[in-house]
């Protein structure tokens, strides 16, 4: 984990967590890596499907400023 990485606590239904763990094991990845990738892909899809939204443009501006 890099120095700028923050930990978060999330609650998942038992069955979903079991599926995450199975996928992570199958792909030889950590649980965190798999969830991080899922969130990244969700965000990329959100940007693509909501690209005309003022809110997405505002988020992009904020994200660019903090990176």
TORDO-931674 format. One record per atom (N, C-alpha, C): y, x, z. Coordinates in steps of 0.02 Angstrom, whole numbers, plus 50000, padded with zeros to 5 digits. Atoms other than C-alpha are relative to their C-alpha. Layout:
YXZ...
end
This chain:
499415004250000500005000050000500625004450000499384996150002501725006649957500434998450061499565000949942503085008250089500394993549997499605006150005504014993150022499574993749998500455005749999502494981750031500024996750068499985004049939502594967950160499354996050006500595004049988501124958950238500224992850013499875007149987501064939950239499344996950024500575003749975499904928050327499994993249965500065006450033499264913350226499364996650024500605003749983498024899750264499684997549936500385002550058496664895650137499414995950025500615003649983495294882750143499395004749996500584995549997493624890950185499665001149933500354999550065492854887150016500405004249950499584996050045494334894449921499975007450018500044993149978494294910250026499325003049981500664997650020492424911749994499985001749926499974998650072492754910549807500415006249985499594993950008494134923649819499595006150016500414994349980492954935249910499455001549950500524999050051491574932549781500305003249938499684997150060492774936149637500205007350012499794993249984493454951549724499405004750000500614995949999491704958149755499745001249929500254999550069491174954549576500425004849959499544995750038492704963749509500135006750034499904993849961492594977949638500735001150018499304999849979494334973849702500054997750072499895002649933495064970149870500244992849995499755006949996495494952549924500755000049986499284999650010497324957649931500185001249928499854998550070497294964849756499904993949957500145006050040496524949049685500544994750011499485005049986497784937649772500675002249972499384997350028499234949049722500024998849925500035001050072498664948149540500074992649983499955007250012498484929149549500724997750006499305001949991500264927449614500435002849944499624997050055500934939449483499904995849936500135004050060500074929449345500324993150004499685006549990500694913049417500755000649985499284999050011502474919849418500155001149926499894998750071502334926349239499934993549960500095006450033501674909349182500584995350014499435004249980503054900549277500615001949959499434997750040504364911149190499944997849928500125001750070503584907649021500094992549988499985007250011503434888849043500664996850022499375002749975505084886349133500605004349978499514994950020506094899249035500704997249988499345002850011507524887248998500334997450063499755002649936507734882249178500535004750029499474996149968509334887949263499725003450063500294997149939508324890749423499615006349985500394994150018507154903049336500475005749981499514994850019508634912349261500335002950062499694997849937509424913249434499505004450039500504996049966507784919649509499925006849966500064993750036507634932849373500575004750018499434996049982509384938949414499915002950070500114997749931508954940049599499455005350002500564995349999507284948749569500195006749969499784993850032508074961449453500455004050046499534996749956509414965349581499655003450058500334997149941508174969049722499475005149982500524995250019506984979949622500265007049993
end
